Amino acid sequence: MRKTRLDLVFWAIILVFCALFWCGTSFCGELDVIRSGLQSQNREVKIAAVTACGEIGDKKAVPALKKLLSDRSGSVKIAAAVALHKIGDKSGLSVLRNVLAEAPLVADDMTVVERARAIAKNTIRVQAARELGNLKDTGAVKLLNKMTDDDDGRVVDACLIALAKMGDKALKKDFISALESVKHEVRAKAAEALGEIGDSDAVPGIRKRLKDWDQNAKISAITALGKLKDTESLPSLREFLWDKDDLVRERTASALGNMGSTDAIGALEELLKDPNGFVRIAAIKSLYQLGRDSGRDFLIDVLKRNERDAKIRALKVLDLVGRSEDLPAIEELVDEEDEIIAITAAKTVFLIKTGEARK
């Protein structure tokens, strides 16, 4: 009898070790694909891999991510800083500040090539300012204030938005006032900024922009009201689901999901028949946010098509809605020659497997 009990204990221990071993190795293929992308010479592939590491919380990738904080590409540096922050390492914040602080020299006698390089560098600085705001890096407030005098208006706007996100009430009021600007591009930028800032005081002004003659201002307002969860705008937004513009329908579908109101479910389910695939993908994600599991078959079908952007979008939604039965179709893409699709698919597989393991 005693021997039988010892045998049971022995086999129980073996089973535990096997389970631990399986948990540690079952994701090796996916993690290898993602981590190998960190070594790529292709900037976009490297950024996709860095972003994936941040999204899955890959702590073992931290040394490699820290190394990429010195990458010659500003976009890679920024992506690495953000990924590290998601994993719990704030060492990239100083890099974001340095990228923003390094303004290019601008002179009247610059060549076309030199001017193009300056514009490109400022585009990277805009990204850095945005991320400092997203990460609410209060240590960057002094620098952000200084950069509001920058020669590039895009950098100035990004710094103002970042400061407003960190609580500058005066700037929030300035953005609300800008909703009434005679310049349509200013109205669009103001609505977009207020959605990012998250100030509910801006809602009445943003609602007015739903009737704006400028399409960009209208789309920015739709997106902002979704982020602000303004459910009172729901009846007005539902009307845009039948707009002839594909982008308007897509952004409206996303906004309804962000609002969190189940009153939008019926209208979103109708969008599952929309002729535009991107609209349908947005509707599937929003329905998931509202507690409905609809449209996964369409996402799997998209993965079998030769539409690259659609595949990537479908995979990103499958990060949320995917199930174990969807894995065979997704795992096929892990071997794709297109490294960005392979990395994105590997991340999706990892997230589905870990999600299923927690259930």
C-alpha positions, 0 to 999 in steps of 0.5 A: 500500500505504501509503495503504491502511494509513493508511486502515485507521488512520483508520477504526480511529480513527473506530471508537474515537471512535464506541465512546467516544461510544456509551458516553457517550451510550447511558445518557443517557435513563436518567441523565436520568430518574434525575437529574431526580428529584433536582429533584422536589418529592415527597420519596419521588421525590427519595429514590428518585433519590438512592438510585439515584445512589448505587447506580449510582455517578453521580459527575456527580450529586455536586454535586446530591447535596451540595446535597440535604444541606441539604434541608428533609427529614431523610430526603432529607439522610440518603439523600444522605449515604449515596449520596455515601458510596457514590460515595466522598464522605464529606462527608455524615457530618457531616450524619448526626451533626447530624441525630442530635444535634438532639433535639426539645424534649419537654414535658408540655403539648405539643399532639397535633400537636407531639407527633406532630412530635417523634415524626416527628423522632425517627424521622429521628434513628433513621435517622441513627443506623442509617446512622452504624453502617452506615457505621462512622463512628468519628467519631460514637462520642462522639455515639452514646454521648451519645445512649444517654441520649436520651428516645426508646427507639428512638433509644437502641436505634439508637445501641446497635446502631451502637456494637456494629457498631463493635466495642463488645463489652460491648453485643454481650453485652447484646444476646445477654442480651436474647434471653432477655427475658420481653418478646417485643418485646425478644427480636425486637429483640435478634435483629434487632440481632445479625444487623445487628451480625454477631456469631457468638457470638450464634448459639446464642441466636438459634437458640432463637428459631426456636421462639419463640411470637412470630412477630416474634421468629421472623422476626427470628431467621430473618433474623439466622441468614441474615446470620450465615451459620449453615449449621448452621441450614439444616435448621431453616430449610428447614422454614419454607419450608412455613410458612402465613405468607407473610412467614415463607416470604419471609424464609426464602427470603432467609436461605437465599440470604444463607447461601451454601449450595448445599444450599438450592438444591432447596428454593428451586427448589420455592418458584418455584411458591409462590402468593405472588409476593413469596416467589417473587421472594425465591427468585429472588434467593437462587437467583441468589446461589447461582449459579442463573439461574432465574425471570427469566421470572416477574420480567418477567411481574410488570413487566406487572402493575398491582401497584406494590410487586411491580414495584419488588421485581422491578426490584430483583432484575433489577438483579442477574439481568437480561440484555440480552434483558430490557431491552425490558420494563424500558425500557417502565417508564422512561416510566411516569407513576409517577416512582418506578417510572420511576427504579427501572426506569432504574436497572435498565436502566443496571445491566444495560447496564453489566454487559453492557458489562463482559462 
